[in-house]
Amino acid sequence: MKGFVAVLWGMLLLLMPFAACHAQDSELFALKNRWEYITTQTPENKRADALGELAEDAKALAKTYPNNARVLVWQGIVLASQARAKGGVGALGLAKEARASLEQAIRLDPQGNVGSAYVTLGALYDRVPGWPLGFGDDDQAERMFEKALRIRPAGIDVNYYYAVFLQDEGRLAEARQHARRAVEGEARAGRETSDEALRQEARRLLREFE
């Protein structure tokens, strides 16, 4: 009997890491799906509040799994989305929190969850006001986009956001090139809705160059 209990306990110990990993994946999957819905289906006037609630859940998930790079990347994505939806000076604190989460994720995973951390950081450095109000920095934004492109050169998201950045910089030929790449890119599994929305934005951007 003692031998049976020992074997059973050993099996349980072996299964515990698998169960913990499965729980992380399940919770992260639910968080990603909610973000997809909020950013593509929720009316703009209700988006900030919805993202605020999601950000609280993302922070709780990051607190539970502080060394999971994918969780930290998604916390950064949610906070950056909330900052964009909120707008104004009040969004700067959220943007700083997003940057900190994304930088921590990169320390754990230099690939930044297949480049997603670098795309979001690039957009943050592009949109946030510069010193003394914020940390916006065009040179740093471009470095982030270039890193993302090296990891995922055909990504719809990185090519679209880089195209917007290049357009703002007055580099229209390069902007057109990356907007076209975004239109021709392949949507990621699990991110189809948001990637297709960005593809439509890239098509609109291309029409501006005609």
Secondary structure, DSSP 8 states (H G I E B T S, - for coil): -HHHHHHHHHHHHHHHHHHHHHHHHHHHHHHHHHHHHHHHHS-HHHHHHHHHHHHHHHHHHHHHSTT-HHHHHHHHHHHHHHHHHH-SGGGHHHHHHHHHHHHHHHHH-TTTTTTHHHHHHHHHHHHS--TTTS---HHHHHHHHHHHHHH-TT-HHHHHHHHHHHHHTT-HHHHHHHHHHHHHS---TT-HHHHHHHHHHHHHHHHHT-
